Amino acid sequence: MGWIFPIFIVYTFYNMLPLKKIFPVIIALITLSLLGIIYIQVSWIRSAAHIKKEQREQRMQNLAYTVATEL
């Protein structure tokens, strides 16, 4: 009895929209999703690189301060 409902939805959806019309929409949505994921990953990588650069500069400043105070 539980399998009748999903089959009904698929059958109704299939009769409403032919596969030839829905296939490009599915491809477009998948493409947009992948582009969004790639954009987020690139922005995270850039952010991580920027944070690492700032940390490196801060360590260099701390080192220079330490050397200057010890001299």
Phi, psi and chi 1 to 4 in degrees:
 res  aa     phi    psi   chi1   chi2   chi3   chi4
   1 MET       -  -33.3 -178.2  125.1  176.3      -
   2 GLY   -70.5  -21.8      -      -      -      -
   3 TRP   -87.0  -10.0   55.0  -87.8      -      -
   4 ILE   -70.5  -41.9  -66.2  173.2      -      -
   5 PHE   -61.5  -49.9 -174.4   66.9      -      -
   6 PRO   -60.9  -37.7  -23.0   31.8      -      -
   7 ILE   -65.7  -38.8  -70.0  175.2      -      -
   8 PHE   -62.4  -42.7  175.1   73.0      -      -
   9 ILE   -64.5  -45.8  -69.8  174.7      -      -
  10 VAL   -63.1  -42.8  169.8      -      -      -
  11 TYR   -64.2  -44.0  179.4   74.6      -      -
  12 THR   -64.8  -45.0  -56.0      -      -      -
  13 PHE   -63.9  -39.8 -175.9   71.8      -      -
  14 TYR   -65.0  -39.1 -179.0   73.0      -      -
  15 ASN   -73.6  -26.0  -74.7  -23.0      -      -
  16 MET   -78.9  -43.0  -71.0  173.2   51.5      -
  17 LEU  -126.1  114.8  -66.2  170.5      -      -
  18 PRO   -64.9  150.8  -16.8   25.3      -      -
  19 LEU   -60.3  -33.7 -172.4   58.8      -      -
  20 LYS   -64.0  -29.5  -71.9 -177.8 -178.7 -179.7
  21 LYS   -86.1  -33.8  -70.8 -175.9 -179.9  179.2
  22 ILE   -85.3  -25.2 -163.3   68.5      -      -
  23 PHE   -59.1  -47.0 -169.7   69.4      -      -
  24 PRO   -62.4  -33.7  -21.8   31.1      -      -
  25 VAL   -66.0  -42.6  173.5      -      -      -
  26 ILE   -62.9  -44.1  -67.3  171.5      -      -
  27 ILE   -61.6  -42.9  -64.7  -61.5      -      -
  28 ALA   -63.1  -42.7      -      -      -      -
  29 LEU   -66.4  -39.5  -70.0  174.6      -      -
  30 ILE   -64.0  -43.0  -69.5  171.4      -      -
  31 THR   -62.3  -45.4  -57.4      -      -      -
  32 LEU   -62.8  -39.3  -73.9  174.3      -      -
  33 SER   -62.9  -46.1  -61.8      -      -      -
  34 LEU   -63.9  -41.2  -72.2  173.8      -      -
  35 LEU   -63.0  -39.4  -71.0  175.2      -      -
  36 GLY   -63.9  -43.4      -      -      -      -
  37 ILE   -64.0  -43.5  -69.5  169.6      -      -
  38 ILE   -62.8  -42.3  -69.5  169.0      -      -
  39 TYR   -60.6  -45.2  173.5   76.5      -      -
  40 ILE   -63.5  -42.8  -70.8  171.3      -      -
  41 GLN   -64.7  -41.7  -72.0 -179.4  -17.5      -
  42 VAL   -64.1  -41.9  167.4      -      -      -
  43 SER   -66.4  -36.6   66.7      -      -      -
  44 TRP   -65.7  -40.9  -78.3  -10.8      -      -
  45 ILE   -64.9  -43.6  -68.9  170.1      -      -
  46 ARG   -62.4  -41.8  -74.5 -176.2  179.8  171.7
  47 SER   -63.2  -43.3  176.0      -      -      -
  48 ALA   -63.2  -40.2      -      -      -      -
  49 ALA   -65.1  -39.5      -      -      -      -
  50 HIS   -65.3  -41.9 -178.8   70.4      -      -
  51 ILE   -64.3  -42.4  -70.1  170.6      -      -
  52 LYS   -61.5  -40.6  -74.0  -73.4 -171.9 -177.7
  53 LYS   -63.7  -43.7 -179.2 -180.0  176.5 -177.0
  54 GLU   -63.6  -39.8  -72.9  179.2   -8.9      -
  55 GLN   -63.9  -41.5  -72.1  175.0  -14.4      -
  56 ARG   -62.7  -44.0 -164.9  172.3  -22.8  127.8
  57 GLU   -64.2  -39.2  -70.5  173.6   -1.3      -
  58 GLN   -65.6  -40.2 -174.6   65.4   35.6      -
  59 ARG   -63.3  -40.1  -78.3 -165.4  -51.2 -101.6
  60 MET   -64.9  -40.4  -65.5  -59.0  -81.1      -
  61 GLN   -65.5  -41.4  -71.6  175.8   -2.9      -
  62 ASN   -64.1  -40.9  -70.9  -17.5      -      -
  63 LEU   -63.8  -44.5  179.9   61.9      -      -
  64 ALA   -63.3  -39.7      -      -      -      -
  65 TYR   -65.3  -42.5  176.1   77.1      -      -
  66 THR   -63.9  -43.8  -56.6      -      -      -
  67 VAL   -64.5  -41.4  168.9      -      -      -
  68 ALA   -66.0  -38.8      -      -      -      -
  69 THR   -74.0  -28.6   54.9      -      -      -
  70 GLU   -78.6  -23.1  -71.2 -178.3    4.0      -
  71 LEU   -78.9      -  -69.9  177.6      -      -
